[in-house]
């Protein structure tokens, strides 16, 4: 083996081991970054998310959020009904989120929600009932306006409360 060959072999060995070291460090470094990131997210939630927690159990949370998705579906049906001049669809869609939903809310959830929550939630269901009645007679512009008013309640409550 001449000197140049020896030098080349040594060079390859150094390069390979450097690469191995770098690789060995990678997963560790990645994990560390991930942990730091999720801690930061947690801190940010605690610092910046000032909404009031309703403190639901996992089951209550699932039931409650299912109701919420139903409310979104109601809004979707109502808007489509207004756009297509379909009064039946407006009535059917609004009815889902009216008093029927208020009655179906599990008692354990009702027991946990504060008065300030019910002050927004109760009238929201009532407004859906109002929409059911007014869908029989009012023109579509007025119904669109009423739907916008209902959605003020969605916004107000979402800005104030969280389930976690
Ligand atoms: C009285 C309070 C209140 C009212 C009124 C309300 N919501 Fe909610 N909604 C909540 C809370 C609390 C959450 C959970 C938010 C969180 O934890 O980040 C939620 C979550 C949701 C979600 C997410 C569901 C999921 O699966 O994650 C949808 C969709 C939703 N609401 C739609 C609506 C619509 C549409 C309206 C109005 C027609 C409405 N909500 C009115 C309190 C309310």
Boltz pocket constraint, residues with backbone or C-beta under 6 A from the ligand:
constraints:
  - pocket:
      binder: B
      contacts: [[A, 65], [A, 66], [A, 68], [A, 69], [A, 71], [A, 72], [A, 73], [A, 75], [A, 117], [A, 118], [A, 120], [A, 121], [A, 122], [A, 124], [A, 150], [A, 151], [A, 153], [A, 154], [A, 155], [A, 157], [A, 158], [A, 161], [A, 162], [A, 163], [A, 164]]
      max_distance: 6.0
